[in-house]
Amino acid sequence: MYAYELHQLNVAELLRTGEQQRTAHRAALALRAARRAQRHDAEGRVGKNRSWFVRAA
C-alpha cells in the first residue's frame, strides 16, 4: 500500500510539472505572436536609422 501511495504522489507531481511547462510554453508562444503582430502593424514606430525611408503611420 505504501508503494502505491508513493506512486500516486509521483504521478501527481509529474502532472503538475507537465501542466506548468505547458503553461509556460503557451505564454512564450503568445508573447512571440504578440511581438510578431506588433511588428507587422501598419501604425508602428518609425525606424531608428533616419537615412532609410520607413513608412510611419
N, C-alpha and C positions, 0 to 999 in steps of 0.2 A: 504494500500500500504506500509506503514511504517513497519508493522509486517512482510510482505513478504520479504522486503529488509533485515531486521534483520535475518530472517530465512536463506536467501541466504548467508549472511556473516557467519553465524554459520556453514552452510553446507560446505562452502569453507574452513573454519578453521579446521573443522573435517577432511576433505580430506587431507589438508596439514599435519596435525598431524599424520594421518594414514600412509601417504607416508614416513614421517620422521622415524616413528617406523619401517616400513618395511625395509627401507634402513639400519637402524642401525642393525636390526636383520640379514639381509643378510651379512653385513660386519662382524658381530660376527661369523656367520657360516663359512665365507670364511677364517677368521683368524684361527678358530678351525681346519678347514680342512687342512690348510697350515701347522700348527703345527703337525697334525697327519701324514701328508705325510712326513714331515721332520724327524719325529721320526722313520719311517719305511724305511728311506733312507739307502742304503747299505753303503755309504761312510759318515757316521756321525761321531760325536765326540767320542772319547774314554771315557769310564765311569770314574767317579770321584774316585771310590774305586779301587785302583790298585791291590788289592788282588783278585779281581774277574776277570775271563777271559772275556774280551769283544772283540768282533770282530771289528777291526779297519780297514776300507777300505777293 
